[in-house]
Amino acid sequence: MSGNPGSTLRALSPTPPERGSFPLDHDHECSKQMQEYLNCIKLTRGENAPNCRLLAKEYLRCRMKNQLMGKDEWKNLGLPNDAEKTEK
């Protein structure tokens, strides 16, 4: 018996990761940003402090730049857009 159900043989084709999952950073391209963010979360005892959100944004920016996740708008990631910070 073969391990392939049915009588047809098909080549497996890779699919992109589901939204919310992304490849591991094997080359540690964004380890510094990740560690800074985790340290901030630890210092604020898990609070979603503004300075931690800025560090999260830097981490995600690094991941997008290094193609470790798909590019997305900040508002979709729950983070403010820098361009929207205008003083009145």
Number of C-alpha atoms within 10 A of each C-alpha: 4 6 5 9 8 7 7 6 8 7 5 6 5 6 6 10 11 7 8 8 11 14 11 10 13 9 7 10 14 19 15 12 20 19 13 16 21 16 14 20 19 12 11 13 10 11 11 11 12 10 13 21 17 14 20 20 20 17 20 22 19 19 23 14 14 13 13 19 20 16 12 11 10 14 9 8 11 10 14 15 11 8 6 7 8 6 4 3
